[in-house]
Amino acid sequence: MKFVTHRLQKSPHRDSRLACIRALRAGVTMFATVFAMTVAIPLSNDAIAESTSASTSSGSKSDAPTRNFYEVLEDLLGDFEYDLKNGGVQGLKDLSIRNLATSENVPNSFKSHLELLLTERILKHTKTRVVQCLPCRSRRAVLNGDQMVVTSAESNGPELARIARTSAITNFMDAAFSFQSNGMVLSLHIAEAETGAVVWSRSYNSETSKAAAFRRGVDFTQTDEARSASEYSPTIQYRAIIYYAYEKNVSAYDGCLGAGFRMMERYDNRRKEVGFELDFFREATSLVGATAESAGTADLYSGLNLTLLFMHSWNIIGDEENYNRVRGNVFGGIGGTYASGFLGGLARAGYEWRLAKHWGVSANVGYRPKGTAFVGSTEAGSVSGVEAGLGISALF
């Protein structure tokens, strides 16, 4: 077979037709571009407005204060911790955490974590002995005929009381924790192990705690300072005291006027005080010039004498110290008295009624063990016996 090849000749008419087609295509493209831009401008403005509002809303959401789960939980535990430090939780003697219940959206592993957090707060701020009661959560299976009966100690009152006596548990604590998207609630109550009577119960809600205030935009640089101010920190108090007391002298008891200075540090959330007291006594008759020493006998309270005592006291103020009520204070001290020719020991105890914020009235008794008084190098006699007196104090 024979193939014939025809060679195409280049034509000027063909080139002109191609140039017209290219020009027409360019014109159509330009018209389509201008039309698309004209139509798209108002649409793009609406889109820009929508995107701007969307970005603004998303920005406002991101600017809103958000906190994670454990920060809010820490606020609830902080409220519980505050009650512990201020003595607001009753029934903390020989305590055991018995039941822990959580909402369905909280994993079971969180129960152990919550128990450890509660135990940590209790041991940190109280002297409570926390007992881990494993038999309280155990279950017992008994074969009754052809049936298997499963019982737990928490549903068997006598068995639970027996376990409590065996483990030396006085009170049980139960906790219930609920978590929702808008907050969380921690409910606690303490019951007697022997009788089941509830001695304390309280619920801590994040809506009424620091978490709720955070969402309202509260400035915690101020509220934390206010809260730390309401919480107690150890302070030192100074009291000036005026006494009238019967003191044992060498030969007899003398009525004495006294001036005292007491410096005490308050601790254990205002419930205890510790410090020193310095007293000076003057025999009342020596104020008018009649002294026993002028008759050739020793007189401990006609000249310079100092009594120094190491003091400790216990405040009876209830759950909080209210200056509108009379408060009690039981105190005790041990030390000694120095006078010219005499150095002897002294133990003192008493009770003080504290009025308003600055004033107090006290009654005290003391005992002096036997000590020897000298006039120069000559023994003048022994001093031993009790003391008793009244005092009026002012806090400054």
CORMODA-V228856 format. One record per backbone hydrogen bond with DSSP energy under -0.5 kcal/mol. CO is the residue of the C=O (numbers start at 0). NH is the residue of the N-H. Records with the same first field share a line. If there is no record, write none. Layout:
BEGIN
CO = NH / NH
END
This chain:
BEGIN
0 = 2
2 = 4
3 = 5
4 = 6
5 = 7
10 = 14
11 = 15
12 = 16
13 = 17
14 = 18
15 = 19
16 = 20
17 = 21
18 = 22
19 = 23
20 = 24
21 = 25
22 = 26
23 = 27
24 = 28
25 = 29
26 = 30
27 = 31
28 = 32
29 = 33
30 = 34
31 = 35
32 = 36
33 = 37
34 = 38
35 = 39
36 = 40
38 = 42
39 = 43
40 = 44
41 = 45
42 = 46
43 = 47
44 = 48
45 = 49
46 = 50
47 = 51
48 = 52
49 = 53
50 = 54
51 = 55
52 = 56
53 = 57
54 = 58
55 = 59
56 = 60
57 = 61
58 = 62
59 = 63
67 = 71
68 = 72
69 = 73
70 = 74
71 = 75
72 = 76
73 = 77
74 = 78
75 = 79
76 = 80
77 = 81
78 = 82
79 = 83
80 = 84
81 = 85
82 = 87 / 88
83 = 86
87 = 89
91 = 94
93 = 169 / 170
94 = 130
95 = 97 / 172
98 = 174
100 = 176
102 = 105
106 = 109
107 = 110 / 111
108 = 112
109 = 113
110 = 114
111 = 115
112 = 116
113 = 117
114 = 118
115 = 119
116 = 120
117 = 121
118 = 122
119 = 123
120 = 124
121 = 125
127 = 129
128 = 94 / 130
130 = 132
131 = 133
133 = 136
134 = 137
137 = 152
139 = 150
141 = 143 / 148
142 = 144
143 = 146
146 = 143 / 148
147 = 149
148 = 141 / 150
150 = 139
151 = 154
152 = 155
154 = 156
155 = 159
156 = 160
157 = 161
158 = 162
159 = 163
160 = 164
161 = 165
162 = 166
163 = 167 / 168
164 = 167
169 = 192
170 = 95
171 = 190
172 = 97 / 98
173 = 188
174 = 100
175 = 186
176 = 102
177 = 184
179 = 182
182 = 179
183 = 205
184 = 177 / 186
185 = 203
186 = 175
187 = 201
188 = 173
189 = 198 / 199
190 = 171
191 = 195
196 = 191
199 = 189
201 = 187
202 = 204
203 = 185
204 = 207
205 = 208 / 211
208 = 212
209 = 213
210 = 214
211 = 215
212 = 217
213 = 216
217 = 219
218 = 221 / 222
219 = 223
221 = 225
222 = 226
223 = 227
224 = 228
225 = 229
226 = 230
234 = 265
236 = 263
237 = 395
238 = 261
239 = 393
240 = 259
241 = 391
242 = 257
243 = 389
244 = 246 / 255
245 = 387
246 = 248 / 253
251 = 248
253 = 246 / 255
254 = 283
255 = 244
256 = 281
257 = 242
258 = 279
259 = 240
260 = 277
261 = 238 / 263
262 = 275
263 = 236 / 265
264 = 273
265 = 234
266 = 271
267 = 270
270 = 314
271 = 266
272 = 312
273 = 264
274 = 310
275 = 262
276 = 308
277 = 260
278 = 306
279 = 258
281 = 256
282 = 285 / 286
283 = 286
284 = 287 / 289
285 = 288
288 = 290
291 = 294 / 296
292 = 295
298 = 301
300 = 282
303 = 339
305 = 337
306 = 278
307 = 335
308 = 276 / 310
309 = 333
310 = 274
311 = 331
312 = 272
313 = 329
314 = 316
315 = 327
316 = 319
319 = 321
320 = 322
321 = 324
326 = 353
327 = 315
328 = 330 / 351
329 = 313
330 = 349
331 = 311
332 = 347
333 = 309
334 = 345
335 = 307
336 = 343
337 = 305
338 = 340 / 341
340 = 373
341 = 338
343 = 336
345 = 334
346 = 366
347 = 332
348 = 364
349 = 330
350 = 362
351 = 328 / 353
352 = 354 / 360
353 = 326
354 = 358
357 = 394
358 = 354
359 = 392
360 = 352
361 = 390
362 = 350
363 = 388
364 = 348
365 = 386
366 = 346 / 368
367 = 384
370 = 382
371 = 342
372 = 379 / 380
373 = 375
374 = 376 / 377
377 = 374
380 = 372
382 = 370
384 = 367
386 = 365
387 = 245
388 = 363
389 = 243
390 = 361
391 = 241
392 = 359
393 = 239
END
